Amino acid sequence: MKKYFFTFAVLGLFNLQSFSQGVVVNSNPTMNDRFSKKAGSLRLSSTVMKIGRIRNNESKTDTLKIYNDGIREITLSTGKVPAHLQVTLGSSSLAPKAEGWIAVVYNAGKRNDYGFVLDRFELITNDSIQPRKLISITASIMEFFPVMTADDSANMQKARWIETSYDYGRIKQGNKVTHNFSISNDGKRNLYIRKTKSSCGCLKTSATTDTIAPGATGYITIEFDSYNKEGKDSRKMNVFLNDPASPEIILEMKGEIEK
């Protein structure tokens, strides 16, 4: 019995080692893993460079890998590049089956925006299949707030909202609904409305002022256009403030739309 147990144990160990070795061997990235996007004869590690969250006093660098999958040399240059981007090519050309890279320095201060932003630039080549390759760059820009002392915290601007969501009930398709969201400054320094932003063109916004003095109240007016909308609906507006405790607030317009 002991002999059989020893034999099974050895076989089990051998199979486990074989499985482990197989996993290691198969874990090597393939060409599709390393260069998953194909644009003509050029392969890229990605066509979207995701910078992620970045403060408006920061710069970040990211890199894309490229590979010439064709049989002819590919020349490389860039089209017009936004001022807040610095694009560097590893080389001005790639031989067949050669690798290269594209480095991008993203300057959030020069972008001068808040929240989610999207930029693009073109990689221009002599590739007969697709000479211009479009590269997208996304980022989410936040305001930088320095480390505060106890005195700073006691005197800092502070936003207070009575409501952040408004239910307009049931309306007919094509109707427009307007609502005023009040924002008060309970702090001792000026509160600034940096920007309002929505992904839907159905929302329009205006503010009584972009500067709210200590103890004062302002209003952000949102107009919702229900054209071509139907059923239960919720639309959101992002509001960016210089309040360290709540630098971004989401205002919502919701209800039900009937044809």
Secondary structure, 3 states (H helix, E strand, C coil): CHHHHHHHHHHHHHHHHHHHHHHHHHCCCCHHHHCCEEECCEEECCCEEEEEEEECCCEEEEEEEEEECCCCCEEEEECCCCCCEEEEECCCEECCCCEEEEEEEEEHHHHCCCEEEEEEEEEEECCCCCCEEEEEEEEEEECCCCCCCHHHHHHCCCEEECCCEEEEEEEECCCEEEEEEEEEECCCCCEEEEEEECCCCCEEEEECCCEECCCCEEEEEEEEECCCCCEEEEEEEEEEECCCCCCEEEEEEEEEEEC
